[in-house]
Amino acid sequence: MSRNSRRNGTSPTVQPVARGGETWLSTQGWKERAQAALVDKNRAATDEWAKNEAKLAALMQSVVGVDIEGLPIEKPGDSIVLDGVRFRMIEYGEPTGDQLVILRACGSCGKPTPSGFLKTPLDVGEAMEEWEPKCRDCQKGAIQPEHSQEVS
């Protein structure tokens, strides 16, 4: 649209509207398009969430042997807490694919730290009983007071 068409009001979508002694420009349909875009985004997010929930359920069933259908799964992050143990699905591209981990607080700073990938019930048992979580920063020896946080 050219500058002149805006000045002389020839634009088909912009119309002057009088409001309280002021003249405002009003465009038709922009709010509806914005609201429709938000609905589409939310629908896509819901669809993506349903896919992730199904992936997490399949991983939990195959690795832990627990059917989590109907249990509350946290958004975002695709995690669930069972009997005080937080499981999380981490999405990786090919060839690794989606992986299940246990998330616990780093023993030094408290930062949420994932275990190694859980493929079998033995992996789960070892992660729960033998694994001492240490985040990457603490492994490098970069512990700083502001680095500390709780596992959510």
C-alpha positions as a Python dict, from the first residue, in 0.01 Angstrom:
ca = {
    (1, 'M'): (0, 0, 0),
    (2, 'S'): (145, 336, -93),
    (3, 'R'): (175, 633, 139),
    (4, 'N'): (-76, 832, -72),
    (5, 'S'): (-343, 563, -52),
    (6, 'R'): (-320, 577, 328),
    (7, 'R'): (-357, 953, 333),
    (8, 'N'): (-660, 975, 108),
    (9, 'G'): (-843, 682, 268),
    (10, 'T'): (-855, 463, -42),
    (11, 'S'): (-740, 155, 148),
    (12, 'P'): (-1026, -94, 157),
    (13, 'T'): (-941, -220, 507),
    (14, 'V'): (-874, 106, 696),
    (15, 'Q'): (-1162, 335, 788),
    (16, 'P'): (-1172, 644, 1015),
    (17, 'V'): (-1392, 603, 1322),
    (18, 'A'): (-1493, 889, 1553),
    (19, 'R'): (-1445, 811, 1924),
    (20, 'G'): (-1486, 1068, 2198),
    (21, 'G'): (-1395, 1361, 1973),
    (22, 'E'): (-1090, 1179, 1830),
    (23, 'T'): (-1062, 1009, 1496),
    (24, 'W'): (-919, 660, 1513),
    (25, 'L'): (-832, 429, 1229),
    (26, 'S'): (-1019, 103, 1236),
    (27, 'T'): (-929, -204, 1036),
    (28, 'Q'): (-1175, -479, 979),
    (29, 'G'): (-1087, -831, 1083),
    (30, 'W'): (-743, -787, 1240),
    (31, 'K'): (-862, -891, 1586),
    (32, 'E'): (-1038, -1195, 1448),
    (33, 'R'): (-726, -1298, 1252),
    (34, 'A'): (-510, -1255, 1564),
    (35, 'Q'): (-754, -1457, 1775),
    (36, 'A'): (-773, -1728, 1507),
    (37, 'A'): (-393, -1745, 1498),
    (38, 'L'): (-386, -1793, 1875),
    (39, 'V'): (-648, -2068, 1854),
    (40, 'D'): (-443, -2241, 1583),
    (41, 'K'): (-127, -2213, 1796),
    (42, 'N'): (-305, -2353, 2101),
    (43, 'R'): (-455, -2636, 1896),
    (44, 'A'): (-111, -2724, 1758),
    (45, 'A'): (38, -2713, 2110),
    (46, 'T'): (-241, -2938, 2238),
    (47, 'D'): (-182, -3183, 1951),
    (48, 'E'): (192, -3180, 2022),
    (49, 'W'): (125, -3229, 2392),
    (50, 'A'): (-97, -3530, 2319),
    (51, 'K'): (178, -3684, 2104),
    (52, 'N'): (438, -3627, 2378),
    (53, 'E'): (205, -3767, 2643),
    (54, 'A'): (160, -4083, 2433),
    (55, 'K'): (538, -4114, 2383),
    (56, 'L'): (600, -4074, 2758),
    (57, 'A'): (332, -4333, 2835),
    (58, 'A'): (491, -4580, 2593),
    (59, 'L'): (837, -4525, 2743),
    (60, 'M'): (706, -4564, 3098),
    (61, 'Q'): (526, -4884, 3002),
    (62, 'S'): (825, -5037, 2822),
    (63, 'V'): (1100, -4933, 3066),
    (64, 'V'): (930, -4907, 3406),
    (65, 'G'): (635, -5137, 3344),
    (66, 'V'): (378, -4883, 3465),
    (67, 'D'): (68, -4767, 3279),
    (68, 'I'): (47, -4391, 3339),
    (69, 'E'): (-269, -4328, 3137),
    (70, 'G'): (-490, -4090, 3329),
    (71, 'L'): (-216, -3980, 3570),
    (72, 'P'): (-118, -3611, 3582),
    (73, 'I'): (174, -3533, 3353),
    (74, 'E'): (345, -3198, 3391),
    (75, 'K'): (363, -2942, 3114),
    (76, 'P'): (604, -2840, 2974),
    (77, 'G'): (878, -3092, 3005),
    (78, 'D'): (695, -3419, 2970),
    (79, 'S'): (762, -3540, 3322),
    (80, 'I'): (573, -3739, 3580),
    (81, 'V'): (640, -3813, 3947),
    (82, 'L'): (572, -4169, 4061),
    (83, 'D'): (621, -4253, 4427),
    (84, 'G'): (854, -3955, 4469),
    (85, 'V'): (1068, -4033, 4162),
    (86, 'R'): (1056, -3780, 3876),
    (87, 'F'): (1073, -3938, 3530),
    (88, 'R'): (1123, -3720, 3225),
    (89, 'M'): (1118, -3787, 2853),
    (90, 'I'): (1395, -3614, 2662),
    (91, 'E'): (1344, -3578, 2289),
    (92, 'Y'): (1648, -3643, 2074),
    (93, 'G'): (1664, -3662, 1698),
    (94, 'E'): (1758, -3972, 1507),
    (95, 'P'): (1914, -4218, 1570),
    (96, 'T'): (1870, -4181, 1948),
    (97, 'G'): (1499, -4094, 1953),
    (98, 'D'): (1303, -4022, 2271),
    (99, 'Q'): (1472, -4126, 2594),
    (100, 'L'): (1353, -4173, 2950),
    (101, 'V'): (1560, -4039, 3242),
    (102, 'I'): (1519, -3982, 3613),
    (103, 'L'): (1556, -3620, 3717),
    (104, 'R'): (1707, -3549, 4060),
    (105, 'A'): (1876, -3258, 4231),
    (106, 'C'): (2252, -3226, 4190),
    (107, 'G'): (2416, -3336, 4515),
    (108, 'S'): (2629, -3020, 4523),
    (109, 'C'): (2413, -2732, 4404),
    (110, 'G'): (2056, -2865, 4376),
    (111, 'K'): (2020, -2804, 4001),
    (112, 'P'): (1785, -3052, 3827),
    (113, 'T'): (2009, -3320, 3674),
    (114, 'P'): (1909, -3606, 3443),
    (115, 'S'): (2031, -3960, 3489),
    (116, 'G'): (2167, -4164, 3203),
    (117, 'F'): (1915, -4306, 2957),
    (118, 'L'): (1686, -4569, 3107),
    (119, 'K'): (1637, -4867, 2878),
    (120, 'T'): (1556, -5146, 3124),
    (121, 'P'): (1417, -5195, 3475),
    (122, 'L'): (1779, -5258, 3587),
    (123, 'D'): (1874, -4908, 3460),
    (124, 'V'): (1587, -4763, 3665),
    (125, 'G'): (1696, -4950, 3979),
    (126, 'E'): (2057, -4838, 3940),
    (127, 'A'): (1953, -4476, 3882),
    (128, 'M'): (1733, -4478, 4192),
    (129, 'E'): (1976, -4655, 4424),
    (130, 'E'): (2332, -4602, 4302),
    (131, 'W'): (2339, -4282, 4094),
    (132, 'E'): (2476, -3973, 4266),
    (133, 'P'): (2356, -3680, 4055),
    (134, 'K'): (2612, -3415, 3970),
    (135, 'C'): (2529, -3146, 3714),
    (136, 'R'): (2770, -3048, 3436),
    (137, 'D'): (2873, -2725, 3611),
    (138, 'C'): (2963, -2908, 3931),
    (139, 'Q'): (3146, -3178, 3733),
    (140, 'K'): (3359, -2897, 3589),
    (141, 'G'): (3412, -2753, 3936),
    (142, 'A'): (3221, -2432, 3861),
    (143, 'I'): (3001, -2426, 4172),
    (144, 'Q'): (2868, -2079, 4246),
    (145, 'P'): (2614, -1979, 4514),
    (146, 'E'): (2372, -1824, 4260),
    (147, 'H'): (2384, -2151, 4066),
    (148, 'S'): (2190, -2332, 4339),
    (149, 'Q'): (1821, -2406, 4283),
    (150, 'E'): (1555, -2657, 4380),
    (151, 'V'): (1429, -2938, 4159),
    (152, 'S'): (1079, -2849, 4048),
}
